[in-house]
Every structure is written in structure tokens, then in C-alpha cells.
Amino acid sequence: MTAGDGRLEGKVVVLTGAARGQGAAEASALLSAGATVVATDVLDFETADPQAQGWDAGRLVRRHLDVTDADGWAGLAAWLAETHGRVDALVNNAGVAARERLPHVTLDAWRRTFDVNVTGPMLGIQALVPLMAPGSSIVNICSVAAVSGHAAAAYTASKWALRGLTRSASLELGARGIRVNAVMPGLVDTPLMASASPAFVDAALAEIPLGRIGTPADIAPAVVFLCSDDSAYFNGAELVIDGGLTAHVSHKRIADDTRPPA
């Protein structure tokens, strides 16, 4: 099956961080699969990813949302209840990168990273689960940073926390027929990578068996699959999509190659 086969026809999907990069690719794939997409972001969609300009306005709603704002989530839930009466899938895609390394991690960066990468998805789950019927799906966009130890302490710790949240939610919400799964992208060419040093990219690329950096289009089909009924028995699953990077546990060399001078 492909993302454009209509398997999400009639489903209402809420997507965070949708204005650019991986989120924009996911929005396009979800629309192509027939979903009605409520695309949210803190960014201005009109100045964001060029993909956004070609979206089907008939099945797309753009809404401003700061995922760290509980009141913002409550407002979105109220609007969804009035407009659609339900939510069939939530894709927690919004995230921030944090490159600081121990022992030089600032408290502000630590808190901001956890607020967006962990608390945001938790608030989304709390706000939208009351609108979800059995068979609904939650997809958390995690990272291969949650598979092994990475040098970026706040980012790595936040993604491990999101992995834990995914597992806890799959346990709690599975009894209600709601599936919760994680997607673990590796090195993907998105705006979040703009803050990565060339040394990091070169060191990581050398460790990817497929020999290339991923693209947002490599990740989006997995999101469509997890939102669809095709994944009806997937719950608590973690889909690693990294070109083989974590198949051989390579991150010490990457850390060594990118460690700043003492």
C-alpha cells in the first residue's frame, strides 16, 4: 500500500509541528491518504514549508498551537468537539533540538526541551483522548536518540522520556481500544538538523549502512500506517527508521568525533 491509497478516508487526524520539515511531509501524506488533517504549529504556515502551499484546503485546517500550553490544547479540544465531534488520530510530531553537552547544559535549555518534547505530547494525549473512540491511534515521533546513548543530553533524555510515555500510554489507553506507538527517525534532513555541526553530520553519515541521510518522505508513510486500521494490532510498538544507524551501536564514535576541545 502507498500513502495515497485512501486508507484514512473519513478520519480526523490532529498533527503538531506541521508547518515545516517532517511535519509538513506527514501532513501531505495524511491528506493524500484521505484524512481530514488539523495541522497545528507555533509557526506561520504562510511562511513555512513550500509543501504547505499545495495542501488540499478542503480537508485541511491550520491552527496555531503551542504544544506546551494546556489552555491552547483545551481550546483545540473544544473546537474539535464542536466541529468534528471526534478525533481518530493524534500525531505528536512537534519537537525541538538541543545540542548542549554535559556538563555545559543550561537549565533553560533543559526545561524547554522537556516542555516541548515530552510535556507537549502528554498534554495532547490528556486533551484529546476524551474525543477518541476505540480504534483510534496516537503516534509519538520519537528518535533513535531514545534507542541508545547520544551526546546531546537534554534531547536524548527527553526522547527517552517520550519513549517511556509511549509505553505507559499504550498500557493505559489500550484498555480503551486506543493504540499508542512511537516512530524513531534517525538522521533526517529537516530544519532541526540546521543546528547540527558539519562534524556531527559527517560522523553520523559514515555510520549509516544505507549511506545517506533520510528525508521526511522516508518517515511519513510509517505515520500514515500507524494512523490507519492496517496497524490495528500495533500498540506500544517502536518503529526505527534510520537506514541501519542503530543496528550496530555506533554512537560512541560519533560522540568522539564531535566532542569540543576541553
Secondary structure, 3 states (H helix, E strand, C coil): CCCCCCCCCCCEEEECCCCCHHHHHHHHHHHHCCCEEEEEECCCHHHCCHHHHHCCHHHEEEEECCCCCHHHHHHHHHHHHHHCCCCCEEEECCCCCCCCECCCCCHHHHHHHHHHHHHHHHHHHHHHHHHCCCCCEEEEECCHHHCCCCCEHHHHHHHHHHHHHHHHHHHHHHCCCCEEEEEEECCECCHHHHHCCHHHHHHHHCCCCCCCCECHHHHHHHHHHHHCHHHCCCCCCEEEECCCHHHHCCHHHHHHHHCCCC
